[in-house]
């Protein structure tokens, strides 16, 4: 199975961004996106939810992530400036802390290893 992202802001190279909690090596060229993803990862680690759906079960209906039992994955919103609703950016995290990012509302994913 291939896990890839179609977002133009994601490439094989990585950029470092200092967040409030830690330095992470993330696969984004866009520094602003890297910052928003870092803040969301900090929120996940601290148990903070900014959106009502944050921390809810991700069902993997699209089958783009490895198959797991219902309840294994949880989803979190990465805020998108200028968007009234939640937008399309998400982080999905498994029970063993494997973490994925989607820039296109679950169309494709890139694994974040930190």
N, C-alpha and C positions, 0 to 999 in steps of 0.2 A: 504494500500500500504506500502511496506517495502522499506526503503531507506538504503542500506548497501554498504559497500565498501569491495572489495576483496583484497586490498593492504595489504601486510604483515606489513607495517609500521604504520597501523592504528589499534588501539585497544580501548577498552572501557575506559582505564585509560587516563588521560590527562597530558600533560607536559606544563609547563609555559616557555615562551620565551620572552625576552625583545626585542621588535623591536624599531625602531626609534620613533614611534608615541605612542605606548601603550603596555601594558602587556595584552596578550590574553591567555586564557585557551583553548588550541587546543588539539584534540584527537589523537595526533601522538606520538609514542615512539621515532621516529627518530628525533633527535634534528636538524640535517641539513635540513630535509624536513620542520620541523616546522619553521625554519628560513626563508626558501624560500617562504613558504606560508605567513608568516608575512610580508615580503617585498612586496609580491604581494598585500596583503590586504592594506598595506600602499599606494601603487601605485594607487589602485582603489580609496581610500579615497581622494587622492590628484589630481586625474584626469590624472595621468601619464600613458601613454601607451608605453610599450616596444616592442610590436608586433603589426603589422598592423590589426590583427583581434581582438585585445583587445577592449572590449566595444561594439562589434557587437552583434546583436540579436542571442540568442540561441533558436533554434526552438523546442527543446524537442521532436524530432522525435522518439526517443527511448521510450518515455512515462515513463521515470524513475522518473521524478519529478512531483509534483502536476500539473494538467492541468491548463493552463492559456492562455490568448489571446497572439497571436504573438506580440512580442515586450516587453513582461513582463520581460523575462529573458535576461541577458547579460552574455557573457563569457569572461574569462580572462585567459591568459597562466601563469602557474607556471613554470619558467625556469627549465630545466633538464640539469645538467652538462654533457658535452660530447656529447650532441645531436645537430645535425646541424639544424634540423627543430624545430618546436614548441614542439615536444614531445607529450606525452599523458596526462600530468598533467594539470588540469584546475580547475578554480573556476567559478562557475555559481552563479550569484546574481540576486535575484528578485527585482522588483520595490519597495517592502516593506523592502528591505535589508536582506531578508532571504538568507543565503549563504550556498552553497554546494561545496564540493570538490570531484573530481574524479581522481583516480590514473590510470584509465584504459580507457581513452578516451570515457567517457560517458557510460561505461558498468555498472557501479554502482556508487552510491554517498553516502557520509556521510555529514550530516548537521553540519556546523560549527556555534556554537552560542558563540558570544563574546560581 
